[in-house]
Amino acid sequence: MDKRSVSACGDAQLDLFGPGDQTSGAPGTVASKPKVDATSPGVLRHPQANRQIQLQHQWVAYVFRRARRRSIGFVVGDQGLSVAAPRWVAMAEVEQAIREKAGWILRKMQEQQDRNRRLEATRLVWADGVEFAYLGCSVRLVLDPVASGAVWEPAPAGPSGGSILRLGLPAGAGGEQIREMAQGWLQRQARQIFEQRCAHFAPLLGVQVRRLSLSSAVTRWGSAGADGAVRLNWRLVHFGLPIIDYVVVHELAHLRVMDHSPRFWEVVESVVPDYRQRRQALQDDRVPRFS
């Protein structure tokens, strides 16, 4: 299941001018030359920008490259706009294509900026007392030199507080050491939970998981192959069980239907009737940044 889509967070891509559909440049259109300081705060600038253009009163500094391809392609990623074009397409045509899609480009760049701000807000500072989500609930990390490895203490009954993850590390442990130990524990928990949920849902869907592995992908929550191999992103362990179950069912359903046709969604809905709400929650919730 790909997180990268026009309707969801992540890189957005758009290809223009398919084979046999070239559009000539507008009369008088010339290649962009530096007109403003590309480092100005008012410029939406890619770090490796080598060209810039004004779109709806907004300057955009973008990466342009020639590529062995048959069409002009745009990618709006977390760093900004990248444009690739065949060698035979004039720069005037490239700029015309960019201007024609100015609304789409600016909208996607704004969405990406918003996403980057949300991601930055979730960055964890790995130290004694930091809190993060596990199965949708808050966990407080405690450094305890007498603890053996990583020990999870579930939240007690009543309003006394959340759960605790004790790490057998000294008080002066560095952030990287803390992060690695906590992440290792989360990954072990993720594998155990995923195995349990796959074992529960596979018979309901009439499929068999032949190999289950963890993923650390940036842009995908999971994937499934025709050979019965399933990969699930360990970061799902931050979410509550209903969201985890939705992703598990989504990937297991691909073992029956290897596309996102109406038939595929019927398979998902047969097991998770409220999959639309769970899918939306997956898009809306924030996942801690471990870097």
Legacy VTK file of the C-alpha trace (Angstrom):
# vtk DataFile Version 3.0
C-alpha trace
ASCII
DATASET POLYDATA
POINTS 291 float
0.000 0.000 0.000
1.614 3.223 -1.141
1.525 6.326 0.958
2.691 8.373 -1.959
-0.389 9.695 -3.763
-2.012 12.926 -4.766
-4.636 12.530 -2.052
-2.271 11.471 0.728
0.936 12.751 2.245
4.190 12.079 0.465
5.741 12.816 -2.901
3.310 13.797 -5.634
4.065 13.030 -9.258
2.537 14.150 -12.513
3.539 13.227 -16.062
2.634 15.456 -18.969
2.730 15.126 -22.739
2.463 11.432 -23.402
3.790 9.927 -26.632
2.576 11.829 -29.691
1.127 14.682 -27.584
3.664 17.482 -27.581
2.630 21.082 -27.079
4.669 23.911 -28.537
5.903 26.740 -26.344
4.061 30.036 -26.160
5.434 32.782 -28.426
8.055 34.867 -26.704
8.591 32.381 -23.878
12.245 32.150 -22.885
14.203 30.007 -20.465
14.155 31.211 -16.867
17.111 33.306 -15.824
17.883 34.396 -12.259
15.558 37.329 -11.582
15.398 37.266 -7.800
17.625 35.984 -5.031
16.815 32.260 -4.940
17.679 32.171 -1.227
14.993 34.755 -0.416
12.453 33.562 2.178
9.712 34.284 -0.350
11.046 31.697 -2.819
9.906 28.071 -2.651
13.353 26.634 -3.206
14.650 23.114 -3.760
18.116 22.767 -2.105
19.647 21.679 -5.437
17.683 24.171 -7.561
19.260 25.154 -10.868
16.325 27.062 -12.407
13.461 29.187 -11.209
10.109 30.370 -12.491
7.287 32.606 -11.307
3.939 30.858 -10.816
0.922 32.922 -9.812
3.098 35.631 -8.193
5.114 32.955 -6.363
8.749 32.304 -7.276
9.679 28.615 -7.361
13.301 27.506 -7.615
13.389 23.943 -8.921
15.719 21.187 -10.066
15.699 20.639 -13.810
17.374 17.762 -15.609
17.338 16.121 -18.979
16.435 12.444 -18.962
15.890 9.521 -21.282
12.138 9.603 -21.137
9.227 10.226 -23.505
7.414 12.928 -21.564
7.898 15.838 -19.188
7.604 14.749 -15.555
7.085 16.683 -12.328
7.833 15.449 -8.820
6.899 17.482 -5.746
8.878 15.923 -2.924
9.808 16.896 0.599
12.599 19.155 -0.711
10.636 20.878 -3.449
9.903 20.672 -7.164
11.916 18.559 -9.622
11.307 18.557 -13.358
12.671 16.094 -15.925
12.270 16.371 -19.675
13.500 14.621 -22.827
16.467 16.220 -24.570
14.381 17.062 -27.624
11.847 19.210 -25.744
12.642 22.935 -25.863
12.983 24.762 -22.569
10.144 27.056 -23.619
7.840 24.031 -23.809
9.007 22.869 -20.401
8.224 26.241 -18.852
4.852 26.353 -20.560
4.041 22.948 -19.089
5.046 24.145 -15.637
2.871 27.245 -15.917
-0.113 25.254 -17.165
0.046 23.151 -14.009
0.928 26.029 -11.679
-2.124 25.489 -9.470
-1.381 21.792 -9.025
2.309 22.429 -8.311
1.708 25.169 -5.748
-1.000 23.143 -4.026
1.247 20.109 -3.743
4.166 22.205 -2.511
1.950 23.718 0.184
0.766 20.243 1.207
4.372 19.082 1.374
5.390 22.056 3.514
2.508 21.339 5.878
3.569 17.689 6.039
7.183 18.640 6.782
6.039 20.858 9.644
3.907 18.040 11.063
6.825 15.621 10.798
9.187 18.057 12.500
6.704 18.451 15.335
6.867 14.693 15.944
10.673 14.487 16.140
11.681 12.774 19.355
14.557 13.895 21.573
15.908 10.622 22.910
16.491 11.139 26.612
15.192 9.929 29.965
11.486 10.764 30.254
10.651 11.109 26.551
7.171 9.894 25.610
6.040 8.205 22.414
3.050 6.227 21.161
2.768 2.454 21.351
-0.466 0.810 20.162
-2.102 4.216 20.250
-1.216 4.942 23.890
1.522 7.027 25.461
4.635 5.293 26.777
7.215 7.041 28.935
10.826 5.980 28.570
12.865 5.556 31.769
16.599 4.872 31.947
17.232 2.245 34.602
20.775 0.800 34.837
19.559 -2.222 36.815
16.926 -3.194 34.234
17.659 -6.158 31.991
17.391 -4.915 28.429
14.073 -3.254 27.603
11.203 -3.914 29.994
7.676 -2.694 29.357
5.429 -1.962 32.326
1.773 -1.701 31.198
-0.284 1.181 32.510
-1.886 0.372 35.881
-5.620 0.402 36.258
-7.069 3.791 37.102
-5.903 7.346 36.382
-2.440 6.981 37.923
-0.544 7.232 34.639
0.522 5.597 31.396
2.833 2.712 30.675
6.626 2.775 31.053
9.438 1.339 28.975
12.507 0.793 31.142
15.821 0.602 29.337
18.838 -0.963 30.987
21.065 2.049 30.318
22.951 4.460 32.593
21.638 7.951 33.205
24.327 9.420 30.949
23.515 7.266 27.902
23.620 9.076 24.576
20.589 9.754 22.431
21.650 7.380 19.660
22.111 4.505 22.114
18.701 5.188 23.643
17.034 5.408 20.231
18.530 2.137 19.013
17.466 0.241 22.126
13.923 1.646 22.109
13.548 1.087 18.368
14.776 -2.490 18.715
12.108 -3.157 21.321
9.403 -1.605 19.141
10.454 -3.702 16.171
10.324 -6.903 18.195
6.865 -5.995 19.430
5.784 -5.140 15.888
6.825 -8.525 14.531
4.966 -10.362 17.292
1.804 -8.304 16.781
1.924 -8.628 12.984
2.332 -12.388 13.202
-0.671 -12.629 15.511
-2.878 -10.428 13.326
-1.882 -12.198 10.105
-2.655 -15.554 11.733
-6.068 -14.195 12.711
-7.088 -12.636 9.384
-5.489 -14.956 6.824
-8.056 -17.772 7.334
-10.914 -15.255 7.164
-9.658 -14.102 3.761
-8.741 -17.571 2.553
-5.070 -16.718 1.980
-1.738 -17.981 3.243
1.206 -15.825 4.291
4.350 -17.642 3.239
6.807 -15.036 4.468
6.357 -12.043 6.799
9.045 -9.377 7.123
9.367 -5.916 8.639
9.810 -2.814 6.534
11.331 0.569 7.349
10.091 2.181 4.141
9.470 5.904 4.187
6.558 5.935 1.767
4.780 2.603 2.226
2.920 1.029 5.114
3.084 -2.415 3.568
3.312 -4.540 0.463
2.336 -8.018 -0.681
3.597 -10.268 -3.452
1.951 -12.936 -5.543
4.313 -15.440 -3.897
2.635 -14.907 -0.500
5.331 -12.592 0.876
4.030 -9.755 3.057
6.013 -6.766 4.305
4.651 -4.486 7.030
6.172 -1.245 8.260
7.255 -1.641 11.877
6.221 1.966 12.608
2.602 0.820 12.460
3.149 -0.313 16.046
2.679 3.327 17.086
-0.979 3.152 16.010
-3.880 1.492 17.756
-4.862 -2.062 16.857
-7.791 -1.043 14.588
-5.403 0.778 12.235
-2.863 -2.047 12.336
-5.632 -4.494 11.481
-6.702 -2.364 8.520
-3.195 -2.407 7.030
-2.813 -6.138 7.681
-6.140 -6.864 5.978
-5.247 -4.506 3.124
-2.052 -6.405 2.363
-3.596 -9.850 2.854
-6.398 -8.867 0.474
-3.716 -8.245 -2.156
-2.908 -11.946 -1.992
-6.323 -12.416 -3.606
-6.565 -9.280 -5.761
-3.308 -7.649 -6.832
-4.769 -4.221 -7.596
-7.083 -1.614 -6.099
-10.131 -2.455 -8.186
-13.665 -2.419 -6.713
-13.306 -6.172 -6.212
-10.242 -5.587 -4.028
-12.092 -3.156 -1.779
-14.974 -5.585 -1.514
-12.547 -8.154 -0.135
-11.231 -5.641 2.404
-14.738 -4.571 3.388
-15.822 -8.168 3.953
-13.475 -8.285 6.945
-13.148 -4.608 7.908
-16.512 -2.943 7.132
-15.319 0.470 8.398
-12.046 0.399 6.452
-12.652 3.918 5.071
-12.608 5.447 8.543
-9.542 3.457 9.532
-7.734 4.448 6.351
-8.487 8.119 7.021
-7.231 7.800 10.591
-3.995 6.312 9.256
-3.518 9.363 7.040
-4.393 11.852 9.781
-2.407 10.490 12.732
1.228 11.374 13.272
4.100 8.938 13.578
7.139 9.898 15.694
10.348 10.677 13.825
13.169 8.434 14.990
15.993 10.334 13.254
LINES 1 292
291 0 1 2 3 4 5 6 7 8 9 10 11 12 13 14 15 16 17 18 19 20 21 22 23 24 25 26 27 28 29 30 31 32 33 34 35 36 37 38 39 40 41 42 43 44 45 46 47 48 49 50 51 52 53 54 55 56 57 58 59 60 61 62 63 64 65 66 67 68 69 70 71 72 73 74 75 76 77 78 79 80 81 82 83 84 85 86 87 88 89 90 91 92 93 94 95 96 97 98 99 100 101 102 103 104 105 106 107 108 109 110 111 112 113 114 115 116 117 118 119 120 121 122 123 124 125 126 127 128 129 130 131 132 133 134 135 136 137 138 139 140 141 142 143 144 145 146 147 148 149 150 151 152 153 154 155 156 157 158 159 160 161 162 163 164 165 166 167 168 169 170 171 172 173 174 175 176 177 178 179 180 181 182 183 184 185 186 187 188 189 190 191 192 193 194 195 196 197 198 199 200 201 202 203 204 205 206 207 208 209 210 211 212 213 214 215 216 217 218 219 220 221 222 223 224 225 226 227 228 229 230 231 232 233 234 235 236 237 238 239 240 241 242 243 244 245 246 247 248 249 250 251 252 253 254 255 256 257 258 259 260 261 262 263 264 265 266 267 268 269 270 271 272 273 274 275 276 277 278 279 280 281 282 283 284 285 286 287 288 289 290
